[in-house]
Amino acid sequence: MGEKRVKDAQELLTNYILDTTPALPALALKDNKSNNWEPVGAENYFAIVKEEQGYLIAICDKHGIAKSIANWFSEEKKDAIKTKIKQKGDIEEYFGKVSLPV
């Protein structure tokens, strides 16, 4: 289940990033507080993380668990991708802490 959600998120993000480089898969499972692993959530949000190298854009679930990532974008490219996502209107922005693969 988690792998399918990651694959779907990867395809979705690849459609938005306006680039020839496909988005990367991220986390398929999340740890719940009882030390059991569960599939990432089915819902999709987009998140933008600013780092020293530029901007990372992720598709994540409602808990901020990244399912797919694409990086490193300039501010101009990040703004263009964000505009494209918002124009489609089918994904809300996530503003909390994002869990990224290490």
N, CA, C and O atoms as a DFTB+ gen file, in Angstrom:
408 C
 N C O
     1  1       0.825      -1.189       0.000
     2  2       0.000       0.000       0.000
     3  2       0.873       1.258       0.000
     4  3       0.652       2.177      -0.789
     5  1       1.869       1.289       0.895
     6  2       2.756       2.449       0.966
     7  2       3.537       2.658      -0.315
     8  3       3.718       3.790      -0.763
     9  1       4.001       1.561      -0.905
    10  2       4.771       1.663      -2.150
    11  2       3.929       2.246      -3.278
    12  3       4.428       3.050      -4.066
    13  1       2.670       1.855      -3.367
    14  2       1.783       2.390      -4.397
    15  2       1.566       3.889      -4.192
    16  3       1.560       4.655      -5.155
    17  1       1.389       4.302      -2.945
    18  2       1.183       5.727      -2.652
    19  2       2.427       6.542      -3.004
    20  3       2.321       7.665      -3.497
    21  1       3.595       5.976      -2.752
    22  2       4.845       6.653      -3.106
    23  2       4.960       6.770      -4.621
    24  3       5.322       7.832      -5.129
    25  1       4.662       5.706      -5.344
    26  2       4.737       5.728      -6.812
    27  2       3.765       6.761      -7.382
    28  3       4.125       7.517      -8.284
    29  1       2.541       6.799      -6.863
    30  2       1.556       7.781      -7.331
    31  2       2.021       9.209      -7.041
    32  3       1.869      10.096      -7.881
    33  1       2.588       9.428      -5.853
    34  2       3.088      10.758      -5.494
    35  2       4.265      11.150      -6.378
    36  3       4.396      12.313      -6.760
    37  1       5.119      10.187      -6.704
    38  2       6.273      10.443      -7.566
    39  2       5.809      10.873      -8.955
    40  3       6.350      11.824      -9.521
    41  1       4.818      10.185      -9.507
    42  2       4.280      10.562     -10.824
    43  2       3.621      11.938     -10.771
    44  3       3.782      12.739     -11.692
    45  1       2.890      12.213      -9.713
    46  2       2.230      13.498      -9.551
    47  2       3.246      14.632      -9.496
    48  3       3.099      15.627     -10.206
    49  1       4.270      14.497      -8.666
    50  2       5.281      15.542      -8.544
    51  2       6.057      15.715      -9.841
    52  3       6.376      16.841     -10.222
    53  1       6.361      14.629     -10.519
    54  2       7.067      14.722     -11.803
    55  2       6.276      15.570     -12.795
    56  3       6.867      16.302     -13.589
    57  1       4.950      15.480     -12.759
    58  2       4.117      16.296     -13.650
    59  2       4.190      17.778     -13.327
    60  3       3.972      18.613     -14.205
    61  1       4.490      18.115     -12.089
    62  2       4.529      19.520     -11.670
    63  2       5.890      20.179     -11.782
    64  3       5.954      21.403     -11.900
    65  1       6.971      19.434     -11.751
    66  2       8.275      20.060     -11.582
    67  2       8.853      20.707     -12.833
    68  3       9.923      21.313     -12.771
    69  1       8.169      20.592     -13.965
    70  2       8.588      21.322     -15.171
    71  2      10.037      21.040     -15.527
    72  3      10.779      21.959     -15.873
    73  1      10.438      19.814     -15.448
    74  2      11.835      19.472     -15.630
    75  2      11.926      18.130     -16.339
    76  3      10.945      17.390     -16.426
    77  1      13.100      17.830     -16.838
    78  2      13.300      16.534     -17.468
    79  2      13.705      15.476     -16.443
    80  3      13.661      14.280     -16.732
    81  1      14.096      15.914     -15.253
    82  2      14.491      14.985     -14.200
    83  2      13.261      14.554     -13.416
    84  3      12.551      15.405     -12.881
    85  1      12.991      13.264     -13.334
    86  2      11.803      12.819     -12.582
    87  2      11.978      13.021     -11.078
    88  3      13.099      13.062     -10.572
    89  1      10.859      13.144     -10.377
    90  2      10.876      13.217      -8.916
    91  2      11.369      11.893      -8.357
    92  3      11.292      10.860      -9.021
    93  1      11.868      11.932      -7.151
    94  2      12.407      10.742      -6.499
    95  2      11.412      10.168      -5.500
    96  3      10.645      10.917      -4.894
    97  1      11.412       8.856      -5.322
    98  2      10.563       8.270      -4.278
    99  2      11.137       8.635      -2.916
   100  3      12.332       8.905      -2.797
   101  1      10.294       8.643      -1.892
   102  2      10.767       8.954      -0.543
   103  2      10.331       7.849       0.414
   104  3      10.763       6.705       0.266
   105  1       9.491       8.164       1.386
   106  2       9.148       7.207       2.437
   107  2       7.831       6.497       2.166
   108  3       6.818       7.145       1.903
   109  1       7.838       5.175       2.228
   110  2       6.613       4.397       2.015
   111  2       5.956       4.011       3.333
   112  3       4.759       3.728       3.379
   113  1       6.746       4.001       4.403
   114  2       6.223       3.610       5.711
   115  2       6.528       4.687       6.735
   116  3       7.513       5.416       6.619
   117  1       5.666       4.777       7.742
   118  2       5.903       5.695       8.850
   119  2       5.795       4.920      10.150
   120  3       5.048       3.947      10.250
   121  1       6.541       5.360      11.133
   122  2       6.560       4.728      12.446
   123  2       5.467       5.355      13.294
   124  3       5.422       6.575      13.454
   125  1       4.591       4.530      13.834
   126  2       3.624       5.085      14.775
   127  2       4.262       5.059      16.161
   128  3       5.343       4.494      16.326
   129  1       3.637       5.641      17.125
   130  2       4.249       5.796      18.448
   131  2       4.431       4.481      19.207
   132  3       5.113       4.455      20.232
   133  1       3.838       3.400      18.725
   134  2       4.018       2.100      19.381
   135  2       5.064       1.238      18.672
   136  3       5.101       0.020      18.843
   137  1       5.907       1.887      17.879
   138  2       7.011       1.219      17.185
   139  2       6.548       0.213      16.133
   140  3       7.246      -0.761      15.853
   141  1       5.384       0.446      15.558
   142  2       4.895      -0.345      14.429
   143  2       4.986       0.502      13.181
   144  3       4.827       1.721      13.239
   145  1       5.239      -0.133      12.056
   146  2       5.340       0.595      10.795
   147  2       4.025       0.499      10.042
   148  3       3.427      -0.573       9.946
   149  1       3.577       1.641       9.505
   150  2       2.326       1.725       8.760
   151  2       2.596       2.401       7.424
   152  3       3.571       3.141       7.301
   153  1       1.751       2.163       6.413
   154  2       1.911       2.880       5.145
   155  2       1.688       4.380       5.344
   156  3       0.916       4.791       6.211
   157  1       2.368       5.190       4.536
   158  2       2.131       6.633       4.575
   159  2       0.668       6.894       4.210
   160  3       0.008       6.045       3.611
   161  1       0.173       8.066       4.574
   162  2      -1.219       8.401       4.323
   163  2      -1.546       8.517       2.843
   164  3      -0.663       8.760       2.021
   165  1      -2.815       8.342       2.510
   166  2      -3.263       8.401       1.115
   167  2      -3.393       9.838       0.621
   168  3      -3.284      10.087      -0.580
   169  1      -3.626      10.793       1.531
   170  2      -3.836      12.175       1.120
   171  2      -2.530      12.801       0.616
   172  3      -1.442      12.398       1.029
   173  1      -2.646      13.784      -0.274
   174  2      -1.479      14.452      -0.840
   175  2      -1.494      15.938      -0.516
   176  3      -2.495      16.625      -0.719
   177  1      -0.372      16.415      -0.011
   178  2      -0.095      17.823       0.204
   179  2       1.244      18.102      -0.458
   180  3       2.028      17.180      -0.686
   181  1       1.515      19.374      -0.770
   182  2       2.855      19.695      -1.226
   183  2       3.527      20.549      -0.166
   184  3       2.875      21.340       0.516
   185  1       4.826      20.385      -0.035
   186  2       5.602      21.142       0.934
   187  2       6.855      21.675       0.257
   188  3       7.409      21.049      -0.647
   189  1       7.281      22.827       0.708
   190  2       8.503      23.436       0.189
   191  2       9.460      23.614       1.363
   192  3       9.104      24.188       2.391
   193  1      10.674      23.113       1.192
   194  2      11.690      23.190       2.237
   195  2      12.870      23.962       1.669
   196  3      13.407      23.616       0.617
   197  1      13.271      25.024       2.385
   198  2      14.436      25.807       1.947
   199  2      15.671      25.285       2.654
   200  3      15.701      25.154       3.877
   201  1      16.685      24.989       1.862
   202  2      17.969      24.530       2.382
   203  2      19.069      25.373       1.759
   204  3      18.811      26.216       0.900
   205  1      20.268      25.144       2.190
   206  2      21.418      25.893       1.680
   207  2      21.582      25.730       0.158
   208  3      21.975      26.670      -0.532
   209  1      21.278      24.535      -0.350
   210  2      21.462      24.228      -1.775
   211  2      20.348      24.788      -2.652
   212  3      20.497      24.847      -3.872
   213  1      19.248      25.194      -2.055
   214  2      18.092      25.677      -2.821
   215  2      16.811      25.173      -2.173
   216  3      16.755      24.958      -0.963
   217  1      15.791      24.991      -2.990
   218  2      14.482      24.570      -2.491
   219  2      14.202      23.123      -2.872
   220  3      14.489      22.686      -3.986
   221  1      13.636      22.396      -1.923
   222  2      13.185      21.035      -2.138
   223  2      11.660      21.080      -2.127
   224  3      11.063      21.745      -1.281
   225  1      11.037      20.383      -3.053
   226  2       9.582      20.296      -3.096
   227  2       9.209      18.835      -2.869
   228  3       9.770      17.929      -3.486
   229  1       8.245      18.629      -1.967
   230  2       7.836      17.273      -1.611
   231  2       6.332      17.126      -1.733
   232  3       5.580      18.080      -1.531
   233  1       5.908      15.923      -2.064
   234  2       4.514      15.519      -1.900
   235  2       4.506      14.708      -0.612
   236  3       5.247      13.734      -0.478
   237  1       3.661      15.118       0.338
   238  2       3.639      14.452       1.637
   239  2       2.202      14.148       2.065
   240  3       1.239      14.607       1.450
   241  1       2.090      13.368       3.127
   242  2       0.762      13.100       3.675
   243  2       0.412      14.172       4.704
   244  3       1.173      15.123       4.884
   245  1      -0.720      14.033       5.377
   246  2      -1.187      15.071       6.300
   247  2      -0.316      15.205       7.543
   248  3      -0.463      16.159       8.307
   249  1       0.595      14.248       7.751
   250  2       1.524      14.307       8.876
   251  2       2.902      14.819       8.452
   252  3       3.821      14.868       9.270
   253  1       3.052      15.199       7.188
   254  2       4.327      15.713       6.707
   255  2       5.330      14.648       6.319
   256  3       6.513      14.945       6.160
   257  1       4.883      13.411       6.163
   258  2       5.781      12.328       5.745
   259  2       5.937      12.412       4.227
   260  3       4.979      12.187       3.489
   261  1       7.136      12.732       3.768
   262  2       7.384      12.895       2.332
   263  2       7.248      11.570       1.609
   264  3       7.841      10.566       2.005
   265  1       6.453      11.578       0.535
   266  2       6.281      10.382      -0.289
   267  2       7.097      10.482      -1.573
   268  3       7.465       9.471      -2.170
   269  1       7.375      11.716      -1.987
   270  2       8.178      11.957      -3.178
   271  2       8.843      13.316      -3.020
   272  3       8.264      14.232      -2.438
   273  1      10.071      13.445      -3.545
   274  2      10.793      14.712      -3.450
   275  2      11.436      15.061      -4.783
   276  3      11.728      14.193      -5.605
   277  1      11.646      16.342      -4.966
   278  2      12.416      16.838      -6.107
   279  2      13.247      18.007      -5.570
   280  3      12.738      18.840      -4.820
   281  1      14.497      18.065      -5.948
   282  2      15.373      19.105      -5.440
   283  2      16.463      19.424      -6.439
   284  3      16.540      18.672      -7.410
   285  1      17.223      20.317      -6.353
   286  2      17.292      21.602      -5.688
   287  2      16.926      22.660      -6.694
   288  3      17.514      22.729      -7.773
   289  1      15.965      23.481      -6.353
   290  2      15.449      24.483      -7.278
   291  2      15.828      25.884      -6.825
   292  3      15.961      26.166      -5.634
   293  1      15.996      26.749      -7.812
   294  2      16.188      28.170      -7.516
   295  2      14.857      28.740      -7.021
   296  3      13.820      28.084      -7.126
   297  1      14.888      29.936      -6.492
   298  2      13.649      30.549      -6.009
   299  2      12.669      30.765      -7.163
   300  3      11.464      30.577      -6.992
   301  1      13.169      31.156      -8.325
   302  2      12.302      31.386      -9.485
   303  2      11.620      30.099      -9.944
   304  3      10.423      30.083     -10.229
   305  1      12.394      29.034     -10.009
   306  2      11.840      27.744     -10.434
   307  2      10.838      27.225      -9.400
   308  3       9.783      26.705      -9.763
   309  1      11.167      27.366      -8.113
   310  2      10.265      26.962      -7.032
   311  2       8.942      27.711      -7.147
   312  3       7.872      27.118      -7.014
   313  1       9.022      29.020      -7.395
   314  2       7.800      29.825      -7.521
   315  2       6.953      29.377      -8.709
   316  3       5.726      29.344      -8.622
   317  1       7.605      29.032      -9.816
   318  2       6.873      28.567     -11.004
   319  2       6.176      27.233     -10.726
   320  3       5.037      27.028     -11.146
   321  1       6.853      26.334     -10.023
   322  2       6.256      25.038      -9.690
   323  2       5.084      25.233      -8.726
   324  3       4.025      24.629      -8.899
   325  1       5.278      26.074      -7.718
   326  2       4.217      26.337      -6.744
   327  2       2.993      26.936      -7.430
   328  3       1.862      26.568      -7.114
   329  1       3.215      27.858      -8.366
   330  2       2.109      28.457      -9.119
   331  2       1.364      27.403      -9.913
   332  3       0.134      27.401      -9.947
   333  1       2.099      26.507     -10.552
   334  2       1.469      25.439     -11.341
   335  2       0.618      24.532     -10.454
   336  3      -0.494      24.162     -10.829
   337  1       1.136      24.174      -9.283
   338  2       0.389      23.314      -8.360
   339  2      -0.884      24.024      -7.901
   340  3      -1.958      23.423      -7.878
   341  1      -0.765      25.305      -7.535
   342  2      -1.921      26.052      -7.037
   343  2      -2.962      26.281      -8.133
   344  3      -4.160      26.296      -7.849
   345  1      -2.522      26.460      -9.380
   346  2      -3.464      26.648     -10.489
   347  2      -4.320      25.410     -10.691
   348  3      -5.511      25.512     -10.985
   349  1      -3.720      24.253     -10.535
   350  2      -4.492      23.015     -10.659
   351  2      -5.496      22.891      -9.525
   352  3      -6.594      22.367      -9.712
   353  1      -5.114      23.375      -8.350
   354  2      -6.019      23.442      -7.220
   355  2      -6.387      22.144      -6.547
   356  3      -7.310      22.119      -5.733
   357  1      -5.692      21.055      -6.861
   358  2      -6.074      19.781      -6.262
   359  2      -5.193      19.350      -5.091
   360  3      -5.426      18.296      -4.499
   361  1      -4.186      20.154      -4.753
   362  2      -3.298      19.823      -3.642
   363  2      -3.103      21.071      -2.781
   364  3      -2.814      22.153      -3.293
   365  1      -3.263      20.905      -1.474
   366  2      -3.027      22.001      -0.544
   367  2      -1.574      21.999      -0.095
   368  3      -0.895      20.973      -0.147
   369  1      -1.103      23.173       0.352
   370  2       0.263      23.268       0.846
   371  2       0.330      22.822       2.305
   372  3      -0.560      23.126       3.099
   373  1       1.384      22.108       2.643
   374  2       1.648      21.655       4.005
   375  2       2.661      22.609       4.613
   376  3       3.690      22.890       3.998
   377  1       2.387      23.115       5.818
   378  2       3.274      24.107       6.440
   379  2       4.009      23.606       7.681
   380  3       4.764      24.371       8.281
   381  1       3.821      22.365       8.084
   382  2       4.485      21.843       9.277
   383  2       5.869      21.287       8.972
   384  3       6.437      21.531       7.908
   385  1       6.393      20.537       9.927
   386  2       7.701      19.887       9.771
   387  2       7.553      18.722       8.800
   388  3       6.640      17.907       8.925
   389  1       8.451      18.654       7.842
   390  2       8.418      17.603       6.826
   391  2       9.459      16.538       7.176
   392  3      10.619      16.858       7.436
   393  1       9.036      15.269       7.180
   394  2       9.957      14.146       7.403
   395  2      10.490      13.700       6.056
   396  3       9.737      13.255       5.189
   397  1      11.800      13.824       5.893
   398  2      12.462      13.492       4.626
   399  2      13.305      12.239       4.796
   400  3      13.740      11.934       5.906
   401  1      13.542      11.504       3.703
   402  2      14.420      10.337       3.799
   403  2      15.847      10.793       4.079
   404  3      16.279      11.847       3.613
   405  1      16.556      10.000       4.832
   406  2      17.938      10.354       5.194
   407  2      18.895       9.640       4.275
   408  3      20.109       9.797       4.406
